[in-house]
Amino acid sequence: RQAESQMEAKQAAAIAEMQQAKQQQALSAKAAEDAKIKAEQEAERRRQAESQMDSKQAAAIAEAQQAKQQQALSAKAAEDAKIKAEQEAERRRQAESQMEAKQAAAIAEMQQAKQQQALSAKAAEDAKI
């Protein structure tokens, strides 16, 4: 009975950890999407700034070059965030698979404990007879 309680507690902990991994995966994906949107908005803002060049062309060209550098940095940051989110998602999927395997093992162990308990009860009953 104590083994059953322990197995149930392990199973509940595994389920909670799996749910937490899924939530973290969703948060990572949202962060990557937000970073991508921000980079796209920044790129659009820079493109509009470039289209408004006027008599201050020399200053505008310098600003445009800086904008392109910032756009490249923003795009790289978004790509890095996307890669990081994908790596995190893969890590979470692996953790989820491990939790599922642990859960299956815990269930099997609990079933084995129940079978052993039944055999012990049968042996005790047979010994009485």
C-alpha positions as CSV (number, residue, x, y, z in Angstrom):
1,R,0.0,0.0,0.0
2,Q,2.9,2.3,0.8
3,A,4.5,1.4,-2.5
4,E,1.2,2.2,-4.3
5,S,1.2,5.7,-2.7
6,Q,4.8,6.3,-3.6
7,M,4.1,5.2,-7.2
8,E,1.0,7.5,-7.4
9,A,3.1,10.4,-6.0
10,K,5.8,9.7,-8.6
11,Q,3.2,9.6,-11.3
12,A,1.6,12.9,-10.2
13,A,5.0,14.5,-10.0
14,A,5.9,13.3,-13.5
15,I,2.6,14.6,-14.9
16,A,3.2,18.0,-13.2
17,E,6.7,18.2,-14.6
18,M,5.4,17.3,-18.1
19,Q,2.8,20.1,-17.9
20,Q,5.4,22.6,-16.8
21,A,7.6,21.6,-19.7
22,K,4.7,22.2,-22.1
23,Q,4.0,25.6,-20.6
24,Q,7.7,26.5,-20.9
25,Q,7.7,25.4,-24.5
26,A,4.7,27.6,-25.2
27,L,6.4,30.6,-23.5
28,S,9.6,30.1,-25.5
29,A,7.7,29.9,-28.8
30,K,5.8,33.1,-27.9
31,A,9.1,34.9,-27.0
32,A,10.6,33.9,-30.4
33,E,7.5,35.1,-32.2
34,D,7.5,38.4,-30.3
35,A,11.2,38.9,-31.2
36,K,10.5,38.2,-34.8
37,I,7.6,40.7,-34.9
38,K,9.7,43.3,-33.2
39,A,12.5,42.8,-35.7
40,E,10.1,43.1,-38.6
41,Q,8.6,46.3,-37.2
42,E,12.0,47.7,-36.7
43,A,13.0,46.8,-40.3
44,E,9.8,48.5,-41.6
45,R,10.6,51.6,-39.6
46,R,14.1,51.7,-41.0
47,R,12.8,51.2,-44.5
48,Q,10.4,54.2,-44.1
49,A,13.2,56.3,-42.6
50,E,15.3,55.5,-45.7
51,S,12.5,56.5,-48.1
52,Q,12.3,60.0,-46.5
53,M,15.8,61.1,-47.4
54,D,16.0,64.7,-48.6
55,S,18.5,67.5,-49.0
56,K,20.4,66.1,-46.0
57,Q,21.3,63.2,-48.1
58,A,24.8,62.6,-46.5
59,A,23.4,62.5,-43.0
60,A,20.5,60.4,-44.2
61,I,22.9,57.9,-45.9
62,A,24.9,57.6,-42.7
63,E,21.6,57.0,-40.8
64,A,20.5,54.5,-43.3
65,Q,23.7,52.6,-43.0
66,Q,23.3,52.6,-39.2
67,A,19.7,51.5,-39.7
68,K,20.8,48.6,-41.9
69,Q,23.3,47.5,-39.2
70,Q,20.6,47.7,-36.6
71,Q,18.2,45.8,-38.9
72,A,20.9,43.1,-39.3
73,L,21.4,42.9,-35.6
74,S,17.7,42.8,-34.9
75,A,17.2,40.0,-37.5
76,K,20.2,38.1,-36.0
77,A,18.7,38.6,-32.5
78,A,15.3,37.3,-33.8
79,E,17.0,34.3,-35.5
80,D,19.0,33.6,-32.4
81,A,15.9,33.8,-30.3
82,K,14.1,31.5,-32.7
83,I,17.0,29.0,-32.6
84,K,17.1,29.2,-28.8
85,A,13.3,28.6,-28.7
86,E,13.6,25.7,-31.0
87,Q,16.4,24.2,-28.9
88,E,14.4,24.8,-25.8
89,A,11.3,23.2,-27.4
90,E,13.4,20.2,-28.4
91,R,14.8,19.9,-24.9
92,R,11.3,20.2,-23.5
93,R,10.1,17.5,-25.9
94,Q,12.9,15.2,-24.8
95,A,12.1,15.9,-21.1
96,E,8.5,15.2,-21.9
97,S,9.5,11.9,-23.5
98,Q,11.6,11.0,-20.5
99,M,8.7,11.9,-18.2
100,E,6.4,9.7,-20.2
101,A,8.9,6.9,-20.0
102,K,9.2,7.4,-16.2
103,Q,5.5,7.5,-15.9
104,A,5.2,4.2,-17.9
105,A,7.9,2.7,-15.7
106,A,6.1,3.9,-12.5
107,I,2.8,2.4,-13.7
108,A,4.6,-0.9,-14.6
109,E,6.3,-0.9,-11.2
110,M,3.0,-0.2,-9.5
111,Q,1.3,-3.1,-11.4
112,Q,4.2,-5.4,-10.5
113,A,3.8,-4.4,-6.8
114,K,0.1,-5.1,-7.0
115,Q,0.8,-8.5,-8.5
116,Q,3.4,-9.3,-5.9
117,Q,1.0,-8.2,-3.2
118,A,-1.7,-10.4,-4.6
119,L,0.8,-13.3,-4.7
120,S,1.8,-12.7,-1.2
121,A,-1.8,-12.6,-0.1
122,K,-2.5,-15.8,-2.0
123,A,0.6,-17.5,-0.4
124,A,-0.6,-16.3,3.1
125,E,-4.1,-17.7,2.3
126,D,-2.6,-21.0,1.1
127,A,-0.5,-21.2,4.2
128,K,-3.6,-20.8,6.4
129,I,-5.3,-23.7,4.5
